[in-house]
Amino acid sequence: MDLSLWLPLIGIPIVVMGFALRFNPLMVVTVAGLATGLAVGMDTLSLLETFGEKFMSSRQLASALLILPVIGLLERYGLKQRAQTWVASIRSATTGRILMLYFVVREASAALGLLSLGGQAQTVRPLLAPMAEAAASNLHGDLPQPLRDRIAAHAAACDNVALFFGEDIFIAFGAVLLMTAFLKENGISGVEPLMIGLWAIPTALCALVIHLFRLSRLDARIARDMQAWRLAQSALAVSAKAEVVA
């Protein structure tokens, strides 16, 4: 077995181990890239030049650097509070319904190639999670922190799942083009981006149905958790009163 053929794959176990050990993702990917470059015989100067070129040519990175400060300023001047107030004024709004609507819009927009329409930093944290939390607070009052965290986790999952399964339908998506090029390089012809996009539709529909079903049960679960929390708080209050009397 020729070891030189396997050395370029050294980045894969580094990424797996780094993520499993919960190291910083940026550090893990950087180390994996450096290790792979050195393994294929790139000199240090060429490796740094490649990193710099990819860094400067990444439009998504530049967009993130511009978007994050703007989102931070909006949050500082009350974006989260305004979103919560607006949702609280809608009587029919519930946590499950808000997340279901966002999931449908996010997956449909991703299928059309509008990948930056939503996102964790620019949409989920400042808008979606506060709106979902406000809908639950409007129905049940003040929420305990574990329940707030669960709602935020569901909001983040909505964006991740919808984007993951929706973006493969868009034929100009990078992963679709990569799969097409990889198949052609290995002698598998006749597989075009349009075909891959069409075959991604059933999977996206299944993800849509399954996740909407999970979200349809979220409101009932929130109600049960709030009832259990109130009973626990009442029990603690009675226990504390009994200790005082004793």
PyMOL commands that set and color helices and strands:
alter all, ss='L'
color gray80, all
select helices_A, chain A and resi 3-5+7-20+25-39+44-57+59-76+79-88+95-111+115-117+120-140+145-169+174-185+193-216+218-245
alter helices_A, ss='H'
color red, helices_A
deselect
rebuild
show_as cartoon
